[in-house]
Amino acid sequence: MGKKLEGNGFWESSRIIIPEHREGILRLMKEEQRRSKPELDDQETHLIERALIDSYNRRTEVTVTVFDPFDDMTIIGVVTSVNTARREVKLSRGEDNYSWVKLEDIISAS
């Protein structure tokens, strides 16, 4: 019993992490992995626009990479609609399967 009370022994022998602290630690670790959005140059922006316009006009599939702070997402579909006011494109992957993607979130298209 004497060893537990010497130095920092009392606290070392009674470590407990409550669920709220554990969640906070995990959330902090995830936030440390957050990335910033890459800056696209004019040429890359032009290539993205060209690929989206070609998909819209020809009804061909386009592969779009959408930025996410933790992991980029790849979407394959046909551009069926362009909303210039909201700066979004509608990518259809089937009859009832579609996604609205903001133009500012697209980092590559081919």
C-alpha positions in Angstrom: 0.0 0.0 0.0 2.9 2.3 0.7 4.0 2.4 -3.0 0.7 3.7 -4.2 1.0 6.7 -2.0 4.6 7.6 -2.9 5.2 10.2 -5.6 2.5 10.0 -8.3 1.5 6.4 -7.5 -2.0 7.2 -6.3 -2.9 8.8 -9.7 -1.0 6.3 -11.8 -2.9 3.4 -10.3 -6.4 5.0 -10.7 -6.5 6.2 -14.3 -9.9 6.2 -15.9 -11.1 7.9 -19.1 -14.7 8.8 -19.0 -16.6 8.5 -22.3 -16.9 12.3 -22.8 -13.1 12.6 -22.6 -12.5 9.7 -25.0 -14.9 11.3 -27.5 -13.1 14.6 -27.2 -9.7 13.0 -27.7 -10.9 11.1 -30.8 -12.5 14.3 -32.2 -9.3 16.2 -31.6 -7.3 13.5 -33.4 -9.6 13.6 -36.4 -9.4 17.4 -36.5 -5.6 17.1 -36.7 -6.0 15.2 -40.0 -8.0 18.0 -41.6 -6.6 19.3 -44.9 -7.0 22.6 -46.6 -8.4 22.9 -50.0 -5.8 23.1 -52.8 -5.7 26.3 -54.9 -6.4 25.6 -58.6 -4.7 27.6 -61.3 -6.5 29.0 -64.3 -5.5 26.2 -66.6 -6.8 23.5 -64.2 -10.1 25.4 -63.8 -10.4 25.6 -67.6 -9.9 21.8 -67.9 -12.5 21.1 -65.3 -15.0 23.5 -67.0 -14.3 21.9 -70.4 -14.8 18.4 -69.1 -18.2 19.4 -67.5 -19.3 21.2 -70.7 -18.4 18.2 -72.9 -20.3 15.9 -70.6 -23.4 18.1 -70.7 -23.4 18.6 -74.5 -22.5 15.0 -75.5 -24.2 13.2 -72.6 -21.0 11.3 -71.8 -19.7 10.2 -68.4 -17.3 12.4 -66.5 -15.2 11.5 -63.5 -15.2 14.3 -60.9 -13.0 14.5 -57.8 -14.7 16.5 -55.0 -12.7 18.0 -52.2 -13.4 16.9 -48.6 -11.3 18.1 -45.7 -10.6 14.5 -44.7 -10.8 12.3 -47.8 -11.6 13.3 -51.5 -14.6 11.7 -53.1 -14.8 10.5 -56.7 -18.1 10.7 -58.6 -18.7 9.2 -62.0 -21.8 10.4 -63.9 -23.3 12.5 -66.7 -23.8 16.3 -66.2 -27.6 16.7 -66.8 -28.2 20.1 -65.4 -26.2 23.3 -64.5 -27.5 25.8 -62.0 -25.5 29.0 -62.6 -27.1 30.9 -59.8 -26.0 28.4 -57.1 -22.9 27.4 -59.1 -23.7 23.7 -59.0 -23.9 20.8 -61.5 -26.2 17.8 -61.3 -24.4 14.5 -61.9 -26.7 11.6 -62.8 -25.5 8.1 -62.1 -28.8 6.5 -63.1 -32.5 7.4 -63.4 -33.1 8.3 -59.8 -29.5 8.4 -58.6 -28.0 11.9 -58.8 -25.8 14.4 -56.9 -25.6 18.2 -56.9 -22.0 19.2 -56.7 -20.7 22.7 -56.1 -18.3 23.9 -58.7 -16.0 25.4 -56.1 -15.6 21.9 -54.5 -14.5 20.2 -57.7 -10.7 19.8 -57.8 -10.4 17.7 -61.0 -12.5 16.3 -63.8 -11.8 14.1 -66.7 
